[in-house]
Amino acid sequence: MWVNSKIYLIFRAPQGGDIRVHLGPGQTKYLSGWLNVDANMFTAKCDIWADLRNPLPFRSGTVSAFYSHHVVEHLPNLDQHFREIYRCLAPGGVYRVGGPNGDSAVSKFAAGDNDWFIDFPDHRRSIGGRFDNFIYCRRDHLAILTFSYLEELMRAAGFDEISLQGPIHKSGYPDIFRSAMATEFEDDFDAPHTIIVECRKPVN
């Protein structure tokens, strides 16, 4: 994947224009009109085969928008991730990121609402076990996503206009993310299971 990313960056990466990049489409969330990037070329439908733990295969300042949904919680270095997103975005470029909602999970755990948590990936009856399922997912999740944490990471990378969106189908940039939002699903609007945050790279 590292070699493939370098080849794409050197020979194929677009130089500019309205470049929209979807990180982690998997099998079912491929977005037409976007460059879809995934680490698994065998089980995912993607345009670019790349490991998101490595530098992104795009030239600095050339991407107009990034989108990821339930992806970043799997990455080991979120500081590096947001710095890479910032590097690749053109001035005024935007990022919409979603993942497991740590704020809702902590609130529902404190309230003792066992039913809010799904019984996945392991069968757990206790709220503690279900909380562990949601937050860590057999240690497949490497970060707890809360708004304050995502805001801190985004500001440290240089972003501004950071806003909590959602739970779904709401955006400060609806014309950009309309097709992406159409793939999002949420069934609890009071305490959404997915946190969605948008940010923008300053123009100046």
RODOLUM-315128 format. One line per field, with one value per residue: x, y, z of N, C-alpha, C, O in turn; residue number from 0. Coordinates in nm, 3 decimals, decimal comma. Each point is the difference from the previous one (the first is absolute). Layout:
# residues N
n.u: X	...
n.v: Y	...
n.w: Z	...
ca.u: X	...
ca.v: Y	...
ca.w: Z	...
c.u: X	...
c.v: Y	...
c.w: Z	...
o.u: X	...
o.v: Y	...
o.w: Z	...
pos: NUM	...
# end
This chain:
# residues 204
n.u: 0,082	0,146	0,042	-0,140	0,030	0,164	-0,050	-0,119	0,103	0,118	-0,099	-0,050	0,168	-0,212	-0,022	-0,178	-0,061	-0,163	0,173	-0,119	0,043	-0,011	-0,030	0,117	0,064	0,216	-0,124	-0,025	0,209	-0,009	0,189	-0,212	0,156	-0,023	0,139	-0,048	-0,009	0,125	-0,056	-0,222	0,201	0,057	0,070	0,187	-0,175	0,159	0,020	-0,048	0,169	-0,145	0,221	-0,202	0,075	-0,062	0,216	-0,108	-0,135	0,043	-0,057	0,211	-0,137	-0,003	0,040	-0,152	0,034	-0,029	0,037	-0,085	0,001	0,008	0,090	-0,088	-0,217	-0,016	-0,059	0,184	-0,044	-0,109	0,144	0,083	-0,129	-0,017	0,163	-0,035	-0,129	0,082	0,127	-0,111	-0,055	-0,173	0,135	-0,025	0,208	-0,122	-0,050	-0,044	-0,021	0,024	-0,131	0,124	-0,223	0,203	-0,020	-0,027	0,186	0,133	-0,054	0,050	0,210	0,060	-0,052	0,203	0,086	-0,093	-0,199	0,074	0,045	0,141	-0,153	0,122	0,114	0,004	-0,004	-0,108	0,043	0,209	-0,077	0,034	-0,134	-0,198	0,009	0,014	-0,194	-0,139	0,034	-0,042	-0,215	-0,040	-0,066	-0,216	-0,118	0,045	-0,209	0,063	-0,161	0,160	-0,197	-0,052	-0,082	-0,214	-0,144	-0,012	-0,118	-0,222	-0,085	-0,018	-0,192	-0,143	-0,079	-0,128	-0,078	0,091	-0,046	-0,111	0,067	-0,154	0,006	-0,196	0,129	0,181	-0,065	0,209	0,011	-0,186	0,057	0,091	-0,104	-0,049	0,158	0,136	-0,058	0,039	0,217	-0,039	0,112	-0,214	0,074	0,204	-0,215	-0,091	-0,019	0,035	-0,087	-0,132	0,219	-0,126	0,194	-0,077	0,114	0,087	0,032	0,123	-0,154	-0,054
n.v: -0,121	-0,102	-0,219	-0,151	-0,031	-0,143	-0,219	-0,089	-0,052	-0,192	-0,201	-0,050	0,006	-0,021	0,094	-0,105	0,196	-0,053	0,064	-0,162	0,063	-0,188	0,093	-0,144	-0,006	-0,066	-0,133	0,091	0,025	-0,181	0,121	-0,022	-0,049	-0,203	0,130	-0,183	0,089	-0,148	-0,051	0,029	-0,057	-0,092	0,118	0,089	0,132	-0,074	0,210	0,036	-0,092	0,023	0,006	-0,054	-0,211	-0,063	0,045	0,187	-0,156	0,140	0,072	0,062	-0,012	-0,220	-0,038	-0,086	-0,214	0,049	-0,212	0,059	-0,215	0,103	0,205	0,207	-0,059	0,005	0,215	-0,087	0,069	0,013	-0,038	-0,206	-0,131	0,043	-0,107	-0,217	-0,052	0,022	-0,169	-0,181	0,032	-0,007	0,159	-0,009	-0,085	-0,150	0,039	-0,177	0,076	-0,206	0,033	-0,181	-0,027	0,094	0,164	-0,049	-0,044	0,173	0,123	-0,083	0,050	0,205	0,014	-0,075	0,154	-0,142	0,087	0,144	-0,112	0,061	-0,137	0,187	-0,176	0,129	-0,227	0,191	-0,114	-0,067	0,117	-0,112	-0,174	0,053	0,036	-0,179	-0,103	0,094	-0,027	-0,187	-0,027	-0,066	0,186	-0,047	-0,001	0,157	0,008	0,139	-0,091	0,149	0,071	-0,053	-0,209	-0,058	0,053	-0,140	-0,191	0,017	0,012	-0,197	-0,098	0,082	-0,195	0,032	0,180	0,031	-0,175	0,068	-0,198	0,086	-0,229	0,079	-0,075	-0,027	0,187	-0,007	-0,227	0,116	0,213	0,082	0,087	0,148	0,032	0,169	0,213	0,029	0,055	0,220	-0,098	0,063	-0,125	0,092	0,062	-0,166	-0,211	0,188	-0,147	0,132	-0,040	0,184	-0,059	0,207	-0,050	0,180	-0,059	0,053	0,163	0,091
n.w: 0,000	0,138	-0,027	0,088	0,222	0,060	-0,007	0,170	0,193	-0,008	0,030	0,211	0,146	0,070	-0,202	-0,086	0,091	-0,144	0,126	-0,100	0,213	-0,125	0,202	-0,127	-0,213	0,018	0,133	0,205	0,071	-0,132	0,012	-0,065	-0,154	0,092	0,120	-0,122	0,208	-0,116	0,213	-0,015	-0,078	0,199	0,179	-0,086	0,048	-0,139	0,079	0,219	-0,116	0,171	0,039	0,081	-0,003	-0,207	-0,046	0,061	-0,088	0,173	-0,206	0,042	0,179	0,045	0,215	-0,141	-0,063	0,218	-0,072	0,200	-0,064	0,200	0,021	0,006	0,005	-0,225	0,001	-0,099	-0,208	0,197	0,167	0,040	0,129	0,220	0,110	0,050	0,174	0,208	0,074	0,069	0,214	-0,141	-0,078	0,222	-0,015	-0,113	0,218	-0,131	0,209	-0,086	0,180	0,049	0,016	-0,036	-0,152	-0,218	-0,120	-0,050	-0,183	-0,202	-0,059	-0,070	-0,220	-0,057	-0,141	0,146	0,055	0,155	0,190	-0,165	-0,086	0,031	-0,077	0,186	0,007	-0,036	0,190	0,039	0,176	0,192	0,051	0,093	0,222	0,136	0,046	0,150	0,221	0,118	0,062	0,212	0,104	-0,046	0,191	-0,154	-0,078	0,166	-0,124	0,048	0,083	0,213	0,015	-0,039	0,164	0,175	-0,021	0,030	0,206	0,107	-0,065	0,154	0,079	-0,185	0,110	0,203	-0,134	0,185	-0,081	-0,140	-0,004	-0,073	-0,169	0,131	-0,103	0,082	-0,016	0,050	-0,036	0,187	0,180	-0,161	-0,156	0,056	-0,032	-0,219	0,021	0,019	0,170	-0,001	0,173	0,000	0,000	0,121	-0,075	-0,118	-0,144	-0,125	0,032	0,016	-0,094	0,044	-0,187	0,104	-0,214	0,179	0,006	0,199
ca.u: -0,082	0,088	0,054	-0,110	-0,029	0,105	-0,018	-0,116	0,037	0,095	-0,043	-0,143	-0,073	-0,044	0,072	-0,092	-0,138	-0,093	0,038	-0,065	0,060	-0,074	0,090	-0,059	-0,135	-0,040	-0,067	-0,135	-0,014	0,073	-0,064	0,029	0,046	0,103	0,110	-0,023	0,127	-0,018	0,119	-0,020	-0,046	-0,071	-0,133	-0,060	-0,005	0,077	0,075	0,140	0,035	0,098	-0,010	-0,024	0,098	0,114	-0,035	-0,102	0,061	-0,048	0,090	-0,040	-0,085	-0,070	-0,129	-0,103	-0,079	0,019	-0,113	0,020	-0,112	0,038	0,133	0,114	0,017	0,088	0,135	0,080	0,057	-0,095	0,069	0,059	-0,109	-0,057	0,103	0,004	-0,119	0,024	0,102	-0,054	-0,111	0,023	-0,059	-0,145	-0,047	-0,076	0,006	-0,113	0,046	-0,095	0,043	-0,079	-0,020	0,042	-0,081	-0,127	0,025	0,026	-0,125	-0,091	0,058	-0,026	-0,144	-0,039	-0,088	0,059	-0,056	0,060	0,118	-0,028	0,064	0,098	0,021	-0,015	-0,126	0,015	-0,125	0,025	0,023	0,146	0,044	-0,048	0,079	0,128	-0,027	-0,020	0,118	0,124	-0,029	0,108	0,125	0,012	-0,004	0,120	-0,024	-0,136	-0,028	-0,090	0,014	0,113	0,125	0,013	0,025	0,140	0,085	-0,017	0,063	0,145	0,045	-0,012	-0,134	-0,093	-0,142	-0,026	-0,139	-0,068	-0,111	-0,076	0,078	0,033	-0,068	0,018	0,136	0,026	0,038	-0,088	0,024	0,118	-0,014	-0,135	0,003	0,055	-0,103	-0,104	0,040	0,006	-0,122	-0,007	-0,136	-0,019	0,032	0,026	0,136	0,043	0,110	0,111	0,035	0,043	0,062	0,057	0,096	0,043	0,135	-0,015	0,034	0,127
ca.v: 0,121	0,117	0,017	0,042	0,140	0,083	0,002	0,085	0,138	0,052	-0,007	0,008	0,089	0,123	0,120	0,099	-0,014	-0,041	-0,137	-0,043	-0,127	-0,079	-0,093	-0,119	-0,030	-0,139	-0,067	0,049	0,146	0,065	0,124	0,041	0,137	0,018	-0,097	-0,086	-0,056	-0,104	-0,081	-0,138	-0,001	-0,124	0,000	0,133	0,060	0,124	0,051	0,007	-0,095	0,068	-0,015	0,132	0,028	0,061	0,127	-0,014	0,008	0,118	0,114	0,101	0,109	-0,031	-0,067	0,095	-0,054	-0,137	-0,056	-0,133	-0,039	-0,119	-0,037	0,054	-0,067	-0,115	0,046	0,008	0,132	0,098	0,126	-0,012	-0,006	0,132	0,081	-0,042	0,055	0,143	0,018	-0,030	0,089	0,135	0,101	-0,002	-0,139	-0,043	-0,141	-0,051	-0,124	-0,060	-0,123	-0,033	0,121	-0,019	0,084	-0,069	-0,125	0,031	0,045	-0,113	-0,087	0,063	-0,008	-0,141	-0,037	-0,120	-0,026	0,088	-0,066	-0,120	-0,123	-0,032	-0,127	-0,115	-0,003	0,050	0,042	0,113	0,128	0,015	-0,079	0,064	0,122	-0,045	-0,033	0,121	0,086	-0,063	-0,096	-0,100	0,076	0,045	0,146	0,047	0,133	0,036	0,125	0,098	0,126	0,078	-0,061	0,028	0,143	0,022	-0,051	0,085	0,129	-0,020	-0,016	0,129	0,021	0,090	-0,028	-0,137	-0,003	-0,128	-0,013	-0,124	-0,123	-0,032	0,077	0,142	0,038	0,138	-0,001	-0,104	-0,026	-0,087	-0,130	-0,054	-0,143	-0,072	-0,003	-0,095	-0,134	-0,003	-0,049	0,018	-0,027	0,066	0,140	0,067	-0,038	-0,074	-0,094	0,051	0,142	0,054	0,130	0,058	0,108	0,064	0,057	0,144	0,048	0,073
ca.w: 0,000	0,006	-0,135	-0,087	0,031	-0,057	-0,145	-0,028	0,030	-0,098	-0,139	-0,027	0,089	-0,067	0,037	0,052	-0,044	0,105	0,038	0,124	0,038	0,100	0,069	0,058	-0,047	0,021	-0,112	-0,032	0,010	-0,109	-0,044	-0,137	-0,009	0,100	0,000	0,116	0,045	0,101	0,022	-0,043	-0,138	-0,028	0,059	-0,013	-0,132	0,014	-0,115	0,040	0,105	0,084	0,145	0,054	0,106	-0,066	-0,065	-0,103	-0,134	-0,071	0,007	0,099	-0,044	-0,125	0,024	0,042	0,111	0,049	0,075	0,057	0,087	0,076	-0,047	0,075	0,130	-0,021	-0,031	0,122	0,024	-0,054	-0,025	-0,133	-0,098	-0,026	-0,066	-0,140	-0,063	-0,013	-0,104	-0,133	-0,036	-0,052	0,088	-0,007	-0,009	0,118	0,040	0,079	0,061	0,093	0,065	0,120	0,079	0,139	0,088	0,024	0,072	0,141	0,057	0,015	0,102	0,129	0,025	0,015	-0,112	-0,060	-0,133	-0,101	-0,054	-0,077	0,049	-0,104	-0,071	0,090	0,073	0,136	0,063	0,091	-0,067	-0,011	-0,115	-0,123	-0,013	-0,054	-0,141	-0,081	0,000	-0,045	-0,108	0,003	-0,019	-0,138	0,012	0,072	0,055	0,041	-0,072	0,059	-0,072	0,052	-0,048	-0,143	-0,014	0,037	-0,107	-0,118	0,025	0,003	-0,139	-0,068	-0,054	0,066	-0,028	0,047	0,044	0,023	-0,093	0,008	-0,010	-0,139	-0,104	0,021	-0,033	-0,035	-0,141	-0,055	-0,142	-0,011	0,066	-0,018	-0,035	0,115	0,105	-0,040	0,045	0,146	0,065	0,144	0,047	0,129	-0,027	0,127	0,038	-0,120	0,012	-0,080	0,011	-0,128	0,018	-0,121	0,021	-0,123	-0,004	-0,024	-0,134	0,012
c.u: 0,086	0,055	-0,110	-0,037	0,103	-0,013	-0,116	0,035	0,087	-0,060	-0,147	-0,076	-0,040	0,074	-0,091	-0,139	-0,087	0,026	-0,063	0,044	-0,081	0,096	-0,079	-0,141	-0,047	-0,067	-0,123	-0,013	0,081	-0,077	0,043	0,038	0,105	0,115	-0,011	0,129	-0,025	0,126	-0,015	-0,059	-0,081	-0,141	-0,069	-0,003	0,070	0,068	0,150	0,022	0,110	-0,031	-0,012	0,089	0,125	-0,039	-0,097	0,061	-0,054	0,099	-0,055	-0,086	-0,082	-0,141	-0,101	-0,081	0,043	-0,125	0,042	-0,111	0,034	0,131	0,108	0,021	0,090	0,146	0,080	0,052	-0,090	0,062	0,059	-0,108	-0,052	0,104	0,010	-0,121	0,020	0,100	-0,061	-0,109	0,050	-0,055	-0,151	-0,058	-0,058	0,012	-0,122	0,040	-0,104	0,054	-0,084	-0,004	0,034	-0,080	-0,133	0,022	0,023	-0,128	-0,096	0,051	-0,030	-0,148	-0,048	-0,091	0,062	-0,046	0,059	0,115	-0,039	0,083	0,099	0,132	-0,015	-0,134	0,025	-0,135	0,020	0,023	0,150	0,055	-0,042	0,072	0,136	-0,013	-0,001	0,128	0,119	-0,018	0,112	0,137	0,027	-0,007	0,116	-0,018	-0,146	-0,029	-0,106	0,019	0,121	0,133	0,022	0,029	0,146	0,095	-0,006	0,067	0,152	0,056	-0,010	-0,139	-0,075	-0,142	-0,033	-0,141	-0,050	-0,123	-0,087	-0,121	0,034	-0,073	-0,001	0,146	0,008	0,034	-0,084	0,025	0,120	-0,030	-0,136	0,001	0,055	-0,105	-0,110	0,032	-0,001	-0,134	0,010	-0,143	-0,027	0,044	0,023	0,142	0,057	0,119	0,124	0,019	0,053	0,049	0,057	0,099	0,048	0,145	-0,012	0,045	0,134	0,085
c.v: 0,126	0,030	0,050	0,146	0,094	0,010	0,090	0,146	0,060	0,012	0,032	0,102	0,129	0,122	0,106	-0,021	-0,041	-0,147	-0,032	-0,142	-0,064	-0,103	-0,115	-0,031	-0,142	-0,057	0,073	0,152	0,075	0,122	0,035	0,148	0,037	-0,097	-0,079	-0,073	-0,103	-0,086	-0,141	-0,003	-0,124	-0,001	0,135	0,041	0,135	0,037	0,000	-0,095	0,061	-0,024	0,138	0,033	0,069	0,138	-0,021	0,025	0,116	0,114	0,103	0,107	-0,026	-0,057	0,103	-0,050	-0,143	-0,042	-0,136	-0,027	-0,133	-0,059	0,043	-0,066	-0,122	0,041	0,022	0,140	0,106	0,136	0,000	0,003	0,139	0,095	-0,035	0,054	0,149	0,028	-0,014	0,097	0,132	0,100	0,008	-0,140	-0,048	-0,152	-0,030	-0,138	-0,051	-0,127	-0,025	0,119	-0,026	0,083	-0,069	-0,126	0,024	0,044	-0,116	-0,102	0,055	-0,008	-0,144	-0,050	-0,115	-0,019	0,089	-0,069	-0,127	-0,117	-0,051	0,065	-0,125	0,010	0,040	0,046	0,122	0,128	0,026	-0,075	0,061	0,132	-0,033	-0,038	0,125	0,080	-0,068	-0,108	-0,103	0,062	0,035	0,153	0,044	0,137	0,014	0,138	0,081	0,132	0,078	-0,055	0,029	0,148	0,032	-0,043	0,089	0,135	-0,011	-0,014	0,130	0,033	0,108	-0,039	-0,146	-0,004	-0,143	-0,004	-0,118	0,008	-0,045	0,098	0,150	0,032	0,150	0,015	-0,104	-0,030	-0,093	-0,141	-0,066	-0,151	-0,084	-0,013	-0,100	-0,142	-0,013	-0,044	0,024	-0,021	0,061	0,145	0,079	-0,028	-0,083	-0,091	0,046	0,149	0,046	0,143	0,046	0,110	0,049	0,046	0,148	0,040	0,071	-0,062
c.w: 0,000	-0,139	-0,094	0,024	-0,061	-0,152	-0,039	0,019	-0,111	-0,140	-0,024	0,084	-0,072	0,054	0,061	-0,057	0,117	0,034	0,134	0,030	0,113	0,058	0,060	-0,045	0,032	-0,124	-0,049	-0,006	-0,106	-0,049	-0,142	-0,003	0,103	-0,029	0,130	0,034	0,108	0,008	-0,052	-0,140	-0,034	0,056	-0,009	-0,146	0,009	-0,131	0,028	0,118	0,085	0,147	0,061	0,119	-0,055	-0,054	-0,116	-0,139	-0,084	0,018	0,100	-0,065	-0,124	0,019	0,050	0,119	0,032	0,076	0,055	0,100	0,064	-0,053	0,098	0,135	-0,009	-0,018	0,128	0,032	-0,063	-0,021	-0,141	-0,107	-0,033	-0,061	-0,148	-0,077	-0,028	-0,113	-0,139	-0,043	-0,057	0,102	-0,021	-0,012	0,131	0,022	0,084	0,052	0,099	0,060	0,124	0,097	0,147	0,097	0,034	0,085	0,149	0,068	0,027	0,102	0,139	0,037	0,020	-0,110	-0,079	-0,144	-0,109	-0,071	-0,076	0,053	-0,104	0,037	0,087	0,072	0,145	0,053	0,090	-0,078	-0,013	-0,119	-0,131	-0,026	-0,060	-0,147	-0,086	-0,014	-0,067	-0,107	-0,016	-0,030	-0,146	-0,006	0,088	0,062	0,039	-0,059	0,074	-0,075	0,049	-0,051	-0,148	-0,024	0,034	-0,111	-0,124	0,018	0,000	-0,141	-0,079	-0,051	0,077	-0,041	0,033	0,058	0,014	-0,088	0,039	0,091	-0,141	-0,091	0,028	-0,025	-0,022	-0,147	-0,075	-0,147	-0,020	0,049	-0,020	-0,029	0,115	0,110	-0,032	0,046	0,151	0,058	0,150	0,045	0,138	-0,014	0,129	0,050	-0,114	0,027	-0,077	0,025	-0,135	0,021	-0,135	0,036	-0,135	0,012	-0,032	-0,141	0,003	0,111
o.u: -0,034	0,002	0,023	-0,029	-0,036	0,019	0,009	-0,034	-0,021	0,021	-0,036	-0,111	0,085	0,039	0,048	-0,027	0,042	-0,072	0,031	-0,002	-0,027	0,052	-0,087	-0,089	-0,121	0,032	-0,038	-0,107	0,037	-0,120	0,118	-0,059	0,053	-0,020	0,018	0,056	-0,069	0,076	0,099	-0,119	-0,060	-0,091	-0,117	0,081	-0,048	0,017	0,082	-0,070	0,114	-0,116	0,091	0,000	0,079	-0,119	0,013	0,089	-0,041	0,066	-0,121	0,029	-0,032	-0,076	0,031	-0,049	0,030	-0,066	0,057	-0,045	0,010	0,010	0,086	0,111	0,044	0,087	-0,054	0,042	0,015	-0,044	-0,016	0,017	-0,013	-0,037	0,020	0,013	-0,030	-0,021	0,029	-0,018	0,101	-0,088	-0,048	-0,122	0,034	0,027	-0,029	0,026	-0,053	0,084	-0,093	0,104	-0,082	-0,023	-0,040	-0,079	-0,054	-0,027	-0,062	-0,079	-0,040	-0,035	-0,116	-0,078	0,069	0,075	-0,012	0,025	-0,082	0,105	-0,017	-0,001	-0,008	-0,051	0,062	-0,074	-0,091	0,045	0,044	0,086	0,076	0,024	0,049	0,086	0,065	0,036	0,068	0,094	0,063	0,085	0,112	0,053	0,025	0,093	-0,088	0,065	-0,117	0,101	0,074	0,092	0,109	0,080	0,064	0,093	0,102	0,068	0,070	0,113	0,063	-0,019	0,030	-0,020	-0,056	-0,035	0,031	-0,082	0,037	-0,050	0,107	-0,089	-0,086	0,089	-0,095	0,009	0,054	-0,017	0,004	0,036	-0,031	-0,075	-0,042	-0,014	-0,063	-0,090	0,018	-0,106	0,106	-0,093	-0,109	0,120	0,053	0,065	0,007	0,088	0,111	-0,096	0,082	-0,072	0,059	-0,014	-0,021	0,042	-0,064	0,090	0,080	0,110
o.v: 0,099	0,115	0,092	0,073	0,105	0,108	0,078	0,084	0,114	0,098	0,037	0,038	0,062	0,004	0,093	-0,100	0,009	-0,089	0,063	-0,087	0,063	-0,085	0,021	-0,010	-0,026	0,039	-0,013	0,049	0,116	-0,008	0,024	0,081	0,111	-0,100	0,054	-0,071	0,028	-0,010	-0,072	0,026	-0,007	-0,056	0,012	-0,045	0,090	-0,083	-0,017	0,006	0,014	-0,013	0,082	0,113	0,057	0,034	-0,097	0,084	-0,019	0,012	0,011	0,048	0,094	-0,004	0,081	0,081	-0,079	0,082	-0,082	0,091	-0,102	-0,119	-0,081	0,001	-0,052	-0,087	0,050	0,024	0,036	0,074	0,097	0,063	0,036	0,089	0,089	0,046	0,049	0,091	0,081	0,023	0,055	-0,036	0,007	-0,016	0,051	-0,077	0,071	-0,091	0,077	-0,067	0,076	0,059	-0,054	-0,044	-0,004	-0,029	-0,072	-0,040	-0,007	-0,065	-0,074	-0,010	-0,022	-0,093	0,021	-0,049	-0,033	0,025	-0,079	0,019	-0,108	0,112	-0,111	0,109	-0,075	0,072	0,080	-0,004	0,063	0,052	0,000	0,036	0,072	0,034	0,006	0,045	0,061	-0,031	-0,010	-0,064	0,036	0,061	-0,056	0,052	-0,060	0,098	-0,038	0,019	0,057	0,077	0,039	0,034	0,079	0,072	0,028	0,049	0,088	0,041	0,014	0,107	0,029	-0,101	-0,072	0,081	-0,088	0,092	-0,086	0,106	-0,056	0,074	0,073	-0,075	0,063	0,112	-0,097	-0,114	-0,075	-0,098	-0,098	-0,075	-0,114	-0,107	-0,054	-0,084	-0,110	0,029	-0,020	0,051	-0,019	0,028	0,111	0,089	-0,123	0,033	-0,043	0,077	-0,069	0,084	-0,080	0,067	-0,065	0,046	0,035	-0,061	-0,015	0,046
o.w: -0,065	-0,043	-0,079	-0,095	-0,053	-0,057	-0,095	-0,083	-0,040	-0,070	-0,112	-0,036	-0,063	0,117	0,065	-0,066	0,115	-0,046	0,101	-0,087	0,102	-0,073	0,084	0,084	0,005	-0,112	-0,116	-0,036	0,020	-0,025	-0,026	0,071	-0,003	-0,069	0,109	-0,083	0,098	-0,096	-0,014	-0,019	-0,108	-0,062	0,037	-0,081	0,070	-0,089	-0,091	0,100	-0,047	0,040	-0,013	0,049	0,075	0,000	-0,075	-0,014	-0,114	0,103	0,019	-0,110	-0,073	-0,097	0,087	0,078	-0,090	0,064	-0,071	0,070	-0,068	-0,030	0,037	0,052	0,103	-0,008	0,099	0,113	-0,117	-0,089	-0,075	-0,104	-0,117	-0,077	-0,083	-0,113	-0,109	-0,080	-0,088	-0,120	0,043	0,078	-0,113	0,003	0,106	-0,092	0,096	-0,078	0,080	-0,061	0,027	0,031	0,075	0,112	0,116	0,090	0,083	0,114	0,106	0,069	0,089	0,118	0,035	0,023	-0,100	-0,084	-0,118	-0,118	0,047	0,061	-0,056	0,052	-0,052	0,026	0,075	-0,068	0,017	-0,114	-0,096	-0,072	-0,097	-0,115	-0,088	-0,081	-0,105	-0,109	-0,083	-0,073	-0,105	-0,061	-0,037	-0,093	0,107	0,062	-0,062	0,036	0,007	-0,069	-0,081	-0,027	-0,041	-0,088	-0,070	-0,035	-0,063	-0,091	-0,050	-0,026	-0,104	-0,059	0,116	-0,068	-0,083	0,087	-0,081	0,003	0,080	0,037	-0,023	0,043	-0,050	0,039	-0,047	-0,052	-0,053	-0,043	-0,096	-0,065	0,068	0,063	0,019	0,059	0,091	0,008	0,053	-0,056	0,060	-0,063	0,055	-0,006	-0,006	0,056	0,010	0,079	0,028	-0,005	-0,062	0,052	-0,074	0,102	-0,103	0,106	-0,099	-0,058	-0,093	0,027
pos: 0	1	2	3	4	5	6	7	8	9	10	11	12	13	14	15	16	17	18	19	20	21	22	23	24	25	26	27	28	29	30	31	32	33	34	35	36	37	38	39	40	41	42	43	44	45	46	47	48	49	50	51	52	53	54	55	56	57	58	59	60	61	62	63	64	65	66	67	68	69	70	71	72	73	74	75	76	77	78	79	80	81	82	83	84	85	86	87	88	89	90	91	92	93	94	95	96	97	98	99	100	101	102	103	104	105	106	107	108	109	110	111	112	113	114	115	116	117	118	119	120	121	122	123	124	125	126	127	128	129	130	131	132	133	134	135	136	137	138	139	140	141	142	143	144	145	146	147	148	149	150	151	152	153	154	155	156	157	158	159	160	161	162	163	164	165	166	167	168	169	170	171	172	173	174	175	176	177	178	179	180	181	182	183	184	185	186	187	188	189	190	191	192	193	194	195	196	197	198	199	200	201	202	203
# end
